[in-house]
Amino acid sequence: MSNTSKVVLVALALVLVVDGSLYYRYSRLLPPTADSLASARSEPASANSSGKDAAGAEKTTEDSVRATVRVSGSPSWLKIRTDGAVAYERIAEPGFSRSFEGRDSLSIWTGNAGAVEAQVDGRDLGTLGADGEVLTREFAAQPE
C-alpha cells in the first residue's frame, strides 16, 4: 500500500470519527421523531384563580391558553404550536424568553427539556424535564 493511500485512509477515518462525535452530541437537539412523540404528555392548562397572567396583566375573558417559555443553561431545539400552527421552530439559546398564546391549544416540543422552563396560564411548571430529554407538553384552553 502506498503512502498516499495510507494518508487518504487515515484522513477518512479521522473525518468519520469527528463526524460521528458531532452527530452524537447534536442529535439531542434535532426535532423529535414519530417514535419519540409517542410518549408525549397531554394535559389541560389550569385556570388562574387570580385572573392575571404570569406578568400580572389581566387575562382576557375569552378562552385561551398562554405560555411563557424560557431557555437557560444550554441550547434546546423548540417547536411551539398554537392552535395547530407552528409559531416558533428553531434552536433556542440560553437567555431565550418568549410568550405564546393559542385560542384553543398550545404545544411545546423540546429537544432538551432540562434547559426549558415554562409558565402556562400563570402556573409555573418549572423545568419541563431532564437534560437531553425529548418531550412534548400539550395544553388546552380552559373556560374561565
KOLRO-279050 format. One record per residue (C-alpha): residue in one letter; x negated, y negated, z negated. Coordinates in steps of 0.001 Angstrom, whole numbers, plus 500000, padded with zeros to 6 digits. Example, Ala and Ser with C-alpha at 12.3 -4.5 7.8 and 13.67 -1.06 7.14 Angstrom:
BEGIN
A487700504500492200 S486330501060492860 
REM end
This chain:
BEGIN
M500000500000500000 S498543496637500967 N498045493750498580 T500693491717500408 S503292494454499839 K502414494626496154 V502769490858495767 V506145490917497509 L507382493765495277 V506206492029492094 A507840488770493184 L511096490590493997 A511056492354490616 L510469489037488855 V513367487384490712 L515676490278489776 V514698490090486093 V515220486317485917 D518489486531487850 G519755489323485593 S518929487431482415 L520627484252483692 Y523688486246484727 Y523883487842481272 R523526484514479481 Y526061482593481535 S528572485362482189 R530235484430478904 L531128481039480373 L532769482380483521 P536555482380483914 P538281485325482262 T539129488346484385 A542503490078484573 D541243492678482068 S540255490058479501 L543553488234479963 A545463491365478999 S544521490665475385 A545809487076475481 R547833485996472479 S551044484018472757 E552631482004470003 P555191479223469664 A553992475794468684 S555358474818465304 A557327471642464910 N555507468962462991 S557645468091459965 S556232464560459724 G557426463649463212 K553935462439464119 D551250463917466340 A547649464618465272 A546640460999465834 G549524459754463664 A551546458460466624 E555281459073466659 K556277462088468721 T558888461718471418 T562333463132470748 E562284465333473829 D560947468875473605 S557269469119474486 V554049470689473304 R550909468605472727 A547358469744472118 T544041468087471459 V541092470295472450 R537533469681471219 V534262471451472047 S531346471440469622 G528094473322469120 S527774474877472579 P529426474638476014 S532594476529476821 W534476477228480016 L538007475858479618 K541171476149481627 I544156474214480324 R547533474755481946 T550568472594481267 D553918473861482498 G552114476357484730 A549906473772486469 V546155473537485910 A545437470310484004 Y541727470963483369 E539294473649484550 R535522473443484128 I532709473964481665 A533122471507478809 E530011470353476987 P529777469711473232 G531454466397472409 F534342467036474818 S537698465945473374 R540901465554475334 S544652465665474749 F547154467525476918 E550954467637476947 G553381470087478510 R557111469685478712 D557732473446478294 S554412475213477788 L550684474793477357 S547915477400477502 I544254477181476523 W541845479673478151 T538302479625476857 G535092481459477663 N533518480651474276 A536275480421471672 G533773479810468861 A532968476392470313 V536581475304470843 E538814473674468229 A542430472708468797 Q545313470853467240 V548771471718468564 D551750469522467678 G549788468117464753 R548851471541463350 D545076472044463083 L544242475519464417 G540528475139463711 T538110477174465817 L540047479378468237 G537835482473467895 A534342483910467672 D531229482713469523 G531284484098473060 E534859485395472737 V537042485017475817 L540665484420474926 T543874482699475867 R546269480961473499 E549707480073474789 F552143477653473209 A555778476901473964 A557655473689473248 Q559983473981470276 P563172471941469792 E562740469347467068 
REM end
